[in-house]
Amino acid sequence: MPSYLTPGVYVEEVQSGARPIEGVGTAVAAFVGFAGTGPFHRPTLVTNWDQYVQTFGAFTADTYLAHAVYGFFANGGGAAYIVRIGGPAEGAGASGQGSVAQAPAPVALGGFLVAARPGTGDGLSVEIADAEGENPPEDRFRLLVRQGGKAVETYDVSTRKNVKGYLVTQTRDSKLIQVTEQPGTAQSRPEKQTVALAPATAAAPGNGVARLDASEYVGDASARTGFAGLEAIDEITMVAVPDLMSAFQRGDIDAEGVKTVQLAVISHCEQMGDRVAVLDTPPGMNAQRVRTWRNEDAGYDSRYAALYYPWVKVFDPASGRNSLVPPSGHVAGVWARSDNERGVHKAPANEVIRGAVDLEIRLSKGEQDLLNPIGVNCVRAFPGRGIRIWGARTLSSDPAWRYLNVRRLFNYLEESILLGTQWVVFEPNDDRLWSSIRRNVTAFLTEEWRRGALFGRTAEEAFYVRCDRSNNPQESIDLGQVVCEIGVAPVKPAEFVIFRLSQFSDSTSLVDE
């Protein structure tokens, strides 16, 4: 209370009793994967596709991070944190670093760069030969991959991007070599020659080069790498690891490693308690195989994870053709779009996936009958309605947390109330404080009920807030605790819409159908 000694008029600002609670954001994604440029192991915020390209480069062959981020923004995403892995951590020293393989230097051939894949061994070479047939086009030639002098792979290729036999595209599935375009150089037919490719060489211990195994994704808590680097960012609400599957396809990680990484991202989300993992199934699986993988191989049980199947087919600028990519990035964008248009309480399903031109496999209703009860959210193609997400479940066996929108709604409510009541700390723990807490939380939940996030005809049916002497006895006060009990009735999606039809005659008899 100020002291007034001189006569006059004074103005005082008085704190009102209301301290509004503002809702937090629900659509901030985190992507962990491989990129051509950019900082390693440092979460970097991007808010549009152009920012991503400026920092991490455009689409790169045999990786899915760029496709996931592009799909995220194309489907309505607004902000994402990118963690580039596959290289040295900033400031990495000798501690904890073993002797690992360095990528061999590529060889330039006619505007292309050809390099041996890691682990191919010695004695690898490529031969450029004339195309078979009479008077072949000038852009056509044969590329033979030899190991120990024996031809083990042969490709009939072209230097033209818009044809099926484009060199970069044709060699994408090679187990021995990797071909990319040489930046700033026009692609032309290489001269007839045989060139030896250098194998991967052992690096000196402590050089900071990261291993491309499960530990590269999981990261280190002390160094803030991998998933651990996301712990300091509170606004993240969804985490995806699209390039886990590219490493699996290359053989850098086996099926057990896939499970290890996915369990790690689930554990990260459970530990943080404010985000959900968006998981992909391995490629090339039919519905029965996915069911077996989900139940027997993976066996995940978490309210903080959602699984999507199958992969989606999108246009790949790196190869000039349509390619299959994991759906997690596009799905995260649909979550963001649904949150912005309808609210986090609306299940992010029955929504079109923008940019998807086809699916890895077109599921039938019978196949989804196998997958939906075990928490596999299917992506379906419907005639005249496009490609849509047709599932909204978590991987939890607890019926209370079966639906994804319930989990994400609780994350939103918890985080909003947590941040909106920070002023309470060290306030006098008495009836006035309890009344203020009740008033502020009630006002926030009432607004959420009006928006349709809570179930009930009245606010009293939708939620309750208890913060008084009944749950704050003297013992709790003496311990410096104030307890506020909140109960909410979340809305749940109409997953099964049933119309019961019957026919009647003369308004007397009914025949059920």
Summary of the structure (lengths in Angstrom):
residues: 513
radius of gyration: 28.7
end to end distance: 77.0
largest distance: 109.4
contacts: 1599
relative contact order: 0.12
helix: 28%
strand: 24%
